[in-house]
């Protein structure tokens, strides 16, 4: 059961990093139509996505460090 919790924390850490990278515009989409929609969404919501991504990644990283270090 602890492995499931560890996997869940790693997935949430990856989600936080992905959200931050998407908000910064570093995640590219190959399809031009989807890229235009993603860019419009990103420009409208970049501020809160950056903050949420950083917060989620930081919290999950601390959780992982406490779990693996303790």
C-alpha positions in Angstrom: 0.0 0.0 0.0 2.9 2.3 0.6 4.1 1.8 -2.9 0.8 3.0 -4.2 1.1 6.2 -2.2 4.6 6.7 -3.4 3.4 6.2 -7.0 0.6 8.7 -6.5 3.0 11.3 -5.1 5.3 10.8 -8.0 2.4 11.2 -10.5 1.3 14.4 -8.7 4.9 15.8 -8.8 5.0 15.1 -12.6 1.6 16.8 -13.0 2.9 19.8 -11.2 6.0 20.0 -13.3 4.0 19.5 -16.5 1.5 22.2 -15.5 4.3 24.6 -14.8 6.1 23.9 -18.1 2.8 24.2 -20.0 2.1 27.6 -18.3 5.6 28.8 -19.4 5.0 27.7 -23.0 7.7 25.1 -23.0 5.3 22.2 -24.0 4.7 22.2 -27.7 1.8 20.7 -29.6 2.3 19.4 -33.1 -1.2 19.9 -34.4 -1.7 23.5 -35.5 -5.3 23.7 -34.5 -4.7 22.2 -31.1 -1.6 24.4 -30.7 -3.7 27.6 -31.3 -6.3 26.5 -28.7 -3.6 25.6 -26.2 -1.9 28.9 -26.7 -5.1 30.8 -26.2 -5.9 28.8 -23.1 -2.3 29.3 -21.8 -2.3 33.1 -22.3 -5.6 33.4 -20.5 -4.6 31.2 -17.5 -0.8 31.4 -17.3 -0.6 33.1 -14.0 -2.6 30.7 -11.9 -1.2 27.7 -13.7 2.3 28.8 -12.9 1.5 29.3 -9.3 -0.5 26.0 -9.0 2.2 24.0 -10.8 5.0 25.4 -8.6 3.0 24.8 -5.4 2.0 21.3 -6.4 5.5 20.4 -7.4 7.0 21.9 -4.3 4.6 20.1 -2.0 5.0 16.8 -3.7 8.8 17.1 -3.7 8.7 17.8 0.0 6.4 14.8 0.6 8.7 12.5 -1.4 11.8 13.8 0.5 10.1 13.2 3.9 8.8 9.8 2.8 12.1 8.6 1.4 14.3 10.3 4.0 12.3 9.3 7.1 
